[in-house]
Amino acid sequence: MTVIIPKKVYQTIVACCTRFANKKIFEDDWLEVYGVLIGKNEGKNVLISQAYPICHQEKNPEDVIDKVYWNDEDYESFSIIDDEAFNRGEFTVGWYHSHPGFKVMMSQLDVKTTLSYQQFNPQAVSLVFNPSRLVRQIELPDKKGNPVIQLKNDPGFKIYRLDDVNRGIEASYHEVDYEIQGYDNMEQCVKLNQKFIIDITNLLPRNNINEFYDKFVNEKINDLNSRLVGTEEYLKTLVRKGEKQRTQEVLEEQIKEIRKFAATTYMNIEMMKEFLDYLEYKEREIIIPKVKQILSKWDEMATNLEKKFQELENKF
């Protein structure tokens, strides 16, 4: 069996897992995430078409081991996802979850969860991902005293299947081969997604997404306005000092710098729009419309930028 994983599916898993376990969050506060895999079987192979983030762990002091609990919204999300998949001729082909900061393996609870998928679909798979494994290229020990294993060009996950579902939670499991599509080779895949993790860490916060994006956009708009006002004041100063012959050269240089700032901000804004695809399913209806409204403020500002430049040129 080989599991075929498109680039977008892999990035979804990387993004939603990294959102809850990254360098901006204390390691003790890292949380596991849970999602489902949609696709179809083709012979012995599993073709994944989409990965949907469902929920994340909520710390419960009573838990002996970490658990991810589904609430009513999560079950409703899964029902909608499953129905939409059925209408496309697809179905749930497995699940994925993260082991943030610890060994990629299957716990007894993971075996129990995988059992629930394989009982309905014998070819169902379980993908376990650790962002730290992808970033640091190491496999952490499963218990104290065991060595850290150095890795090379590892995408941060393994895929498993149970050997015999009839044994229930006592079932053993084995690794499954996979192929990540959309990259020239695994080295390129790893390097690009290590960079991707940095972008997710900086631009997709765990909480308060609307507030984060609103602050980001307002700061960029204020910065842009400040640069425009500063340029105009500088040019006025040159005229007052009798150096009008320098205004054209200075204006061109300032416009060049402002365009560079605007281009960098535009790339970040476009990434933010793409990152909305990595929200948990239940979040999307609430967050996405508001975020799009927030981000449109920058789009409007950027649209009028050339007009602002022309006004400055006409003045000087």
HULINWO-V658716 format. One record per residue. N is the residue number from 1. OMEGA is omega in degrees with one decimal (999 if undefined). Layout:
n=N omega=OMEGA
n=N omega=OMEGA
This chain:
n=1 omega=172.5
n=2 omega=176.9
n=3 omega=-178.9
n=4 omega=-175.0
n=5 omega=175.6
n=6 omega=-179.2
n=7 omega=-177.3
n=8 omega=178.1
n=9 omega=-179.9
n=10 omega=-179.4
n=11 omega=176.6
n=12 omega=179.2
n=13 omega=178.8
n=14 omega=-174.9
n=15 omega=-174.6
n=16 omega=177.3
n=17 omega=-179.9
n=18 omega=-179.8
n=19 omega=-176.2
n=20 omega=178.9
n=21 omega=-178.4
n=22 omega=-173.7
n=23 omega=179.4
n=24 omega=-179.5
n=25 omega=175.7
n=26 omega=-174.7
n=27 omega=178.4
n=28 omega=-179.2
n=29 omega=177.0
n=30 omega=-176.4
n=31 omega=173.2
n=32 omega=174.4
n=33 omega=-176.0
n=34 omega=176.8
n=35 omega=179.7
n=36 omega=-179.6
n=37 omega=-178.4
n=38 omega=178.5
n=39 omega=179.5
n=40 omega=175.6
n=41 omega=176.0
n=42 omega=-172.4
n=43 omega=178.0
n=44 omega=-176.3
n=45 omega=176.0
n=46 omega=179.9
n=47 omega=179.1
n=48 omega=178.4
n=49 omega=-178.0
n=50 omega=172.3
n=51 omega=-179.2
n=52 omega=171.6
n=53 omega=-178.5
n=54 omega=-175.4
n=55 omega=177.7
n=56 omega=-178.4
n=57 omega=170.6
n=58 omega=-174.4
n=59 omega=177.4
n=60 omega=-176.4
n=61 omega=-177.1
n=62 omega=-177.8
n=63 omega=174.6
n=64 omega=175.1
n=65 omega=-179.8
n=66 omega=178.7
n=67 omega=173.3
n=68 omega=-176.9
n=69 omega=173.1
n=70 omega=171.6
n=71 omega=-176.2
n=72 omega=178.9
n=73 omega=-179.2
n=74 omega=178.0
n=75 omega=177.5
n=76 omega=177.7
n=77 omega=-178.8
n=78 omega=178.9
n=79 omega=179.1
n=80 omega=-180.0
n=81 omega=-178.2
n=82 omega=179.2
n=83 omega=179.3
n=84 omega=178.0
n=85 omega=179.9
n=86 omega=179.7
n=87 omega=176.8
n=88 omega=-177.7
n=89 omega=178.8
n=90 omega=-178.6
n=91 omega=179.4
n=92 omega=-177.1
n=93 omega=178.4
n=94 omega=-177.2
n=95 omega=175.2
n=96 omega=174.1
n=97 omega=-176.0
n=98 omega=169.1
n=99 omega=-173.7
n=100 omega=175.2
n=101 omega=175.0
n=102 omega=-167.8
n=103 omega=172.9
n=104 omega=-176.5
n=105 omega=175.8
n=106 omega=174.0
n=107 omega=178.0
n=108 omega=177.2
n=109 omega=177.5
n=110 omega=177.2
n=111 omega=179.6
n=112 omega=179.4
n=113 omega=179.0
n=114 omega=178.0
n=115 omega=-178.6
n=116 omega=177.7
n=117 omega=-176.1
n=118 omega=176.9
n=119 omega=179.2
n=120 omega=179.0
n=121 omega=-175.2
n=122 omega=-179.2
n=123 omega=-179.0
n=124 omega=-175.2
n=125 omega=177.4
n=126 omega=180.0
n=127 omega=-179.9
n=128 omega=-173.6
n=129 omega=175.1
n=130 omega=179.7
n=131 omega=-179.3
n=132 omega=179.1
n=133 omega=179.0
n=134 omega=-176.6
n=135 omega=-172.0
n=136 omega=-179.5
n=137 omega=174.4
n=138 omega=169.6
n=139 omega=-178.4
n=140 omega=-180.0
n=141 omega=179.0
n=142 omega=174.4
n=143 omega=-175.9
n=144 omega=179.2
n=145 omega=177.2
n=146 omega=-176.3
n=147 omega=170.2
n=148 omega=-178.4
n=149 omega=178.4
n=150 omega=-179.6
n=151 omega=175.8
n=152 omega=178.9
n=153 omega=179.7
n=154 omega=-176.2
n=155 omega=173.3
n=156 omega=-177.2
n=157 omega=167.9
n=158 omega=177.5
n=159 omega=-176.0
n=160 omega=168.2
n=161 omega=176.4
n=162 omega=-179.5
n=163 omega=-174.4
n=164 omega=-176.6
n=165 omega=-179.3
n=166 omega=178.7
n=167 omega=176.9
n=168 omega=-176.5
n=169 omega=175.9
n=170 omega=-176.6
n=171 omega=172.1
n=172 omega=-178.2
n=173 omega=-179.6
n=174 omega=177.2
n=175 omega=-179.7
n=176 omega=177.1
n=177 omega=178.3
n=178 omega=176.1
n=179 omega=177.0
n=180 omega=-177.8
n=181 omega=175.2
n=182 omega=178.9
n=183 omega=179.5
n=184 omega=-179.9
n=185 omega=-176.6
n=186 omega=177.8
n=187 omega=177.9
n=188 omega=179.0
n=189 omega=-177.7
n=190 omega=-177.7
n=191 omega=-179.5
n=192 omega=-177.5
n=193 omega=168.9
n=194 omega=174.6
n=195 omega=178.6
n=196 omega=178.4
n=197 omega=177.1
n=198 omega=179.8
n=199 omega=178.4
n=200 omega=179.6
n=201 omega=-175.9
n=202 omega=-168.5
n=203 omega=176.2
n=204 omega=-176.4
n=205 omega=178.6
n=206 omega=-175.5
n=207 omega=172.4
n=208 omega=-177.3
n=209 omega=-178.7
n=210 omega=-179.8
n=211 omega=179.9
n=212 omega=-178.4
n=213 omega=179.1
n=214 omega=177.7
n=215 omega=-179.7
n=216 omega=-177.0
n=217 omega=-179.6
n=218 omega=178.4
n=219 omega=-179.7
n=220 omega=178.2
n=221 omega=178.4
n=222 omega=178.4
n=223 omega=179.9
n=224 omega=178.4
n=225 omega=179.0
n=226 omega=178.7
n=227 omega=179.4
n=228 omega=179.7
n=229 omega=179.6
n=230 omega=178.1
n=231 omega=-179.5
n=232 omega=-179.6
n=233 omega=178.8
n=234 omega=-179.8
n=235 omega=177.3
n=236 omega=179.3
n=237 omega=178.6
n=238 omega=179.8
n=239 omega=-179.8
n=240 omega=-178.9
n=241 omega=178.7
n=242 omega=-179.7
n=243 omega=-176.5
n=244 omega=-178.9
n=245 omega=-179.6
n=246 omega=-171.6
n=247 omega=-177.8
n=248 omega=-179.7
n=249 omega=-179.7
n=250 omega=-179.8
n=251 omega=179.8
n=252 omega=180.0
n=253 omega=179.3
n=254 omega=178.0
n=255 omega=178.2
n=256 omega=-179.6
n=257 omega=179.4
n=258 omega=178.3
n=259 omega=178.8
n=260 omega=177.2
n=261 omega=-179.1
n=262 omega=-179.8
n=263 omega=178.1
n=264 omega=178.6
n=265 omega=179.0
n=266 omega=179.8
n=267 omega=177.8
n=268 omega=178.4
n=269 omega=179.6
n=270 omega=176.6
n=271 omega=178.6
n=272 omega=178.6
n=273 omega=179.0
n=274 omega=-175.8
n=275 omega=176.5
n=276 omega=177.2
n=277 omega=-175.6
n=278 omega=176.3
n=279 omega=171.7
n=280 omega=-172.1
n=281 omega=-176.2
n=282 omega=-179.3
n=283 omega=-163.6
n=284 omega=-177.2
n=285 omega=-177.9
n=286 omega=-170.7
n=287 omega=-170.2
n=288 omega=-179.8
n=289 omega=-179.0
n=290 omega=179.8
n=291 omega=179.3
n=292 omega=177.4
n=293 omega=179.4
n=294 omega=-176.9
n=295 omega=179.8
n=296 omega=177.8
n=297 omega=177.1
n=298 omega=179.8
n=299 omega=179.4
n=300 omega=179.3
n=301 omega=-178.0
n=302 omega=179.4
n=303 omega=-177.8
n=304 omega=-173.7
n=305 omega=179.9
n=306 omega=176.9
n=307 omega=178.3
n=308 omega=178.7
n=309 omega=-178.6
n=310 omega=178.4
n=311 omega=177.9
n=312 omega=178.6
n=313 omega=-180.0
n=314 omega=-179.8
n=315 omega=-172.5
n=316 omega=999
